[in-house]
Every structure is written in C-alpha cells, then in structure tokens.
Amino acid sequence: MANDLGDKIRELRKKKNLTLDKLADLTNSSKSYIWELENKNPPRPSAEKLSKIAEKLGTSIEYLLDNKNEIRAADATDAEFYRKYKNMPDETREKIRKIANMWNDDE
C-alpha cells in the first residue's frame, strides 16, 4: 500500500537516478529503511533521517510531508536552493548573481 511520503521519495530518487542502496548510503540509512519509507503505510520517519533524505533529493521536508499537495516540487527545490545559497560565501553568491543576470540579459 503506497503513501504520499513514499511516493514522493521514490519519484525524486528515481529522477536523480539513485538506487535504494545509493540513497541509503548518502543518508547514512539502511536500504530497508528507505524501502520502508517508500512502501509502508504509515511510514515512520525520524526527523533527522527525513532531513538528510530531503537534502540529498534536493527538496524540503515540508514538500515531502505535504499530504495535501499544496507545495509544488519545483517550489520546494527552489526553497532548498535558496537555503543553501544563503549559507554560501559572498563571492560565490556574487558569481551566481552574475550568471543569472547574464541569462536575463539574453532575453
């Protein structure tokens, strides 16, 4: 029996071409733990593991736990990027802004 959390993890994992084993390795989890999140109903994730899974899948915990589908995957990806961006050194953020401005200048 599927669940919303499991469906989202599976979909994002496959989009990133990650096996259960690889996602487990990246998140210091076991393959069976990831499988259970994807397939058991209800899943019982720990906050720490869910945070690592969201990070490695390039999304947010909020998106993964959103059972009403009010958060779009693209918005969650953008929010996760912005959180990382805010923690980057000033010179890295400046480089990213310059690249973004070059794309805007082409339009």
N, C-alpha and C positions, 0 to 999 in steps of 0.2 A: 504494500500500500504506500503510495507516494505522499510526500508532504511538500509544502511550499518552500521551506528552507532547503530541503534536499534537492528539489528540482532546480533551484537557483544555483546551488553549489555545483551540481552536476553540469548544468548548462555552461556556467562560467569556466569550470575546469576543462571541459571539452573544447571551448572556444580558444583556450590557451594551450591546447594540445597536451594537457597534463594527465597522466595516468593517476589512478588512486594511489599507487606507490609513490609517485613523484610528489603529489600534493602532501601526502603524509610526511615525506622526508622534509619538505620545505617548511612544514608547520610543527615539526617535532611531535608528530602524532603517529598512530599506527594506521595501517591500511584498513583494518577492521573498523577503527573509529570513524574514518572518513566514510566508509561504506555504510555504517550505521546511520550517520547523519543524512546521507542521501536516501536511505531506504527504510529506516524505522519510522514508525508513526506512534506517538510523537517522538521527535528527536530530542535528545537531552544534551545540548552542547554546553560546555563550560564557557564562560565569558572570555577567558584567556585564549582558549583554542579558537573560538569564533573570531576573535580579533586578529589572530595570526592568519586564519583562513581568508578573511576579508582582505587583509593586506596583500597576501600572495595572489589573490584573484583580482586585485585592482578595484575593489569596491568598498562599500561601507557595511558595518554591522547593521545599520538601520535598514539598508536595502535588503540584506539577507533575511532580516526578521519581519519585514513588511508583508504581513499576510493579506492586506487589502490591496496590494499592488498600487499604492499611491505614489511610490518613488520609482521613477524610471531608471533602468540600468545605466543609461548614459549620464543621467544627473548624478547618480551615485559615483560613477567613475570620475566625473569632473570634481565632485566634492573631495574624493580621496586624493586626486592630483593636487588640488588646492591646499589640502592639509600638508602634503609633502612639500609643495612649493614654498609655503610659509616658513618651513624649517630649513630651507636651503640658504647657503651663504649669499650675501648681497650680490656678489659678482656673478654667481650662477643665475640668480633671478634676473639680473640685468641682461644677460645673454638670451635668456628665454623671451624676455620682453622684446628685444631687438628682432629675434626670429619671428615673433608674432606680428610685429609691425611690418616686417618685410612682406609677409603674406597679405596683410591688409593693403599695402601699397600696390600690390598686383591687381587688386580688384577694381 
